[in-house]
């Protein structure tokens, strides 16, 4: 996934990754959740992050 494909900026992708990892709370998490539900670009990027998570977790486990 890259910023050009999703239509999101790298900063937005970083924010979405933080949300997906559970690192955001409060109003910031609420705002990202709203964007996921109302903006197709955010929804698609979120789906891609969720789909990639098992592979990322496995790679991190094997590297540890």
Order of alpha helices (4+ residues) and beta strands (2+ residues): alpha-alpha-alpha-alpha
